[in-house]
Amino acid sequence: MSTPAMTAPRPAAGRAAPDLLRSSLRVDGWSSAAFGLVMLVGSTWLSGPLGLPATWSVPFGIALLGGAAALALIAGYPRIPAHLAVTVVAGNTLSCAALLLLAFTDVLPLTGLGRAFLVVGALVVAVFTECEFVGLRRARNAGD
């Protein structure tokens, strides 16, 4: 005698798609805010081990806090406008490329740890970009 397979109920496609995008934007925003605060508060302390001058980490921190605020605003829309989500994906793509460019050129006097720090940052941004891109594509396919 066999028993029917138990499956969890699936959320409606229209609900699941925006949730991935919204969740990705929120987590991206919170982590950007946290990282921005670290860059601002720790600018002097981080300059030694990373080789990242405070004259660079302070503007990075301010930019990250501004980006975090923008991400929070976008994620807060009842329906996330596609053009804003596309802008986030494009901005993250450029940020990832800029981090890699800074890590592998001599624009900054980075230490080995500083280069690794920027590469890891680029990888984190790439993961957020992919999640937001997939979320946007699913939202579009669901008609949201």
FENURJO-V302274 format. One record per residue. NEAR is the number of other ideal C-beta (glycine too) atoms within 8 Angstrom. D_FIRST is the distance of its C-alpha to the first C-alpha in whole Angstrom. Layout:
# FENURJO-V302274
near = (NEAR & NEAR)
d_first = (D_FIRST & D_FIRST)
This chain:
# FENURJO-V302274
near = (2 & 3 & 4 & 4 & 4 & 4 & 4 & 4 & 4 & 5 & 7 & 6 & 9 & 9 & 8 & 12 & 14 & 14 & 9 & 13 & 15 & 11 & 9 & 12 & 15 & 11 & 9 & 13 & 15 & 9 & 10 & 13 & 12 & 8 & 11 & 16 & 10 & 10 & 14 & 12 & 6 & 9 & 12 & 6 & 6 & 12 & 11 & 6 & 7 & 11 & 12 & 12 & 9 & 9 & 6 & 9 & 15 & 11 & 8 & 10 & 15 & 10 & 9 & 13 & 13 & 8 & 12 & 13 & 10 & 9 & 14 & 10 & 8 & 13 & 11 & 5 & 9 & 2 & 6 & 14 & 8 & 9 & 6 & 10 & 16 & 9 & 8 & 13 & 12 & 8 & 9 & 14 & 9 & 8 & 10 & 12 & 9 & 8 & 13 & 11 & 9 & 11 & 11 & 6 & 6 & 4 & 5 & 10 & 5 & 12 & 8 & 6 & 9 & 13 & 11 & 8 & 10 & 13 & 11 & 8 & 10 & 14 & 8 & 9 & 12 & 10 & 8 & 13 & 12 & 8 & 10 & 16 & 9 & 9 & 16 & 13 & 8 & 13 & 15 & 9 & 8 & 11 & 5 & 9)
d_first = (0 & 4 & 7 & 10 & 13 & 15 & 19 & 22 & 24 & 27 & 31 & 32 & 34 & 38 & 37 & 36 & 38 & 41 & 40 & 40 & 43 & 44 & 43 & 44 & 48 & 48 & 47 & 49 & 52 & 51 & 51 & 54 & 56 & 55 & 57 & 60 & 61 & 60 & 63 & 65 & 65 & 65 & 67 & 70 & 68 & 65 & 68 & 69 & 66 & 65 & 68 & 67 & 71 & 70 & 72 & 69 & 66 & 68 & 68 & 64 & 63 & 65 & 63 & 60 & 60 & 61 & 58 & 56 & 58 & 57 & 53 & 53 & 55 & 53 & 49 & 50 & 51 & 48 & 48 & 49 & 51 & 51 & 54 & 54 & 51 & 52 & 55 & 53 & 52 & 55 & 57 & 54 & 54 & 58 & 58 & 56 & 58 & 61 & 60 & 59 & 63 & 64 & 62 & 63 & 67 & 70 & 70 & 70 & 71 & 67 & 66 & 63 & 61 & 62 & 61 & 58 & 58 & 58 & 56 & 53 & 54 & 54 & 50 & 49 & 51 & 49 & 46 & 47 & 48 & 45 & 43 & 45 & 46 & 42 & 42 & 45 & 43 & 40 & 42 & 44 & 41 & 39 & 43 & 44)
